[in-house]
């Protein structure tokens, strides 16, 4: 159904393009409206989702305080109001849509009845027209009622592969371009071969012969249809004359129908009065329901007031309990501070005692260090005295004689005595190390 609809609406070659363009604009407008409504609904649902998530996060960390309870109550009321508004809005939208659907259904039924009435009067004519236009195959039982040229043309199409001679749409269109360009001359074959690579020259010639016969038969068919139309026009004139006679009879029938309409009008007024009575009954019933609803709302308000009083009492009890707990905590803090002060004083006393002990121990160690230092100094002084006495015993007094530096030593004198004097000869040969083979001759 969607495919057929789009085929009609968006067809650029349709005879009813003007009427279909209105429907196309209406469809685009309704599509945009649906998209906008969808985005709006998604936005509202996202808002509800966020509020519910926020309420869930608050419920994970519950605090027994009046402020927290009031905050939770406000959040729950906000979520409830948003959901209620969303439901009410959707309910009104669906009611409007149901009303539109009902009115559209009634209009479609009326149109169907009207079309059925038309079909009864024109079924025979449409059947013949469809047969002549080649939309349905020719039935053997109707061949006797059709012109000879139409039957020959339809038989030719069935035997040769339809209106394209068995070729596909692209090849046939290229053939027609070459044919119309050269007006059926033999030159068109060469040009058609350039565009139809899969066809041979014999195929194109056979198709040209088929096309010539096709045009001849189609022209005969059109002439026979024109004759058929003229004949039908004459029949219509005869039918029109008969209709004039039938109209006179209809006038008499209309008078009878007028009397029946008066009777129907009386019945209608009677039904209208019954409807008015039914409406008054409905109004009374609505007023009664409204009164009962108001009563229910008053009872609901009383229940809410009772719940608020109970909630207030619970709130007072909770505050009293919290105050008692705070007083207990304050007393416990005081006791704890007293214990800590006592422990702190005890630690100070113990620390003072320990400090005095450490000071005495340090004084004792200091005295020992001083005595040890004194003994070391005395030992050092004693050692220096002994060294001084030793120096006095081994000290040698030598006179200064600078010429002694230039005299030969005893060792040298002893050496010269043994060797004696020898003449110094010049060296005639200086030994060298062997020269490597790779350096010889360099």
Protein Blocks (a to p, Z undefined) as FASTA:
>chain_A
ZZmmmmmmmpckbfklmmmmmmmmmmmmmmmmmmmmmmmmmmmmmmmmmmmmmmmmmmmm
ccfdfklmmmmmmmmmmmmmmmmmmmmmmmmmmmmmmmmmmmmmmmmmmmmmmmmmmmmm
mmmmmmmmmmmnopaccdfklmmmpcfklmmmmmmmmmnopjnnopafklmmmmmmmmmm
nnopaklmmmmmmmmmmbcfklmmmmmmmmmmmmmmmmmmmmmmmmmmmmmmmmmmmmmm
mmmmmmmmmmmmmmmmmmmmmmmmmmmmmmmmmmmmmmmmmmmmmmmmmmmmmmmmmmmm
mmmmmmmmmmmmmmmmmmmmmmmmmmmmmmmmmmmmmmmmmmmmmmmmmmmmmmmmmmmm
mmmmmmmmmmmmmmmmmmmmmmmmmmmmmmmmmpccddddfklmmpccfklmmmmmmnop
cdddddfbdcdddddfklgoZZ
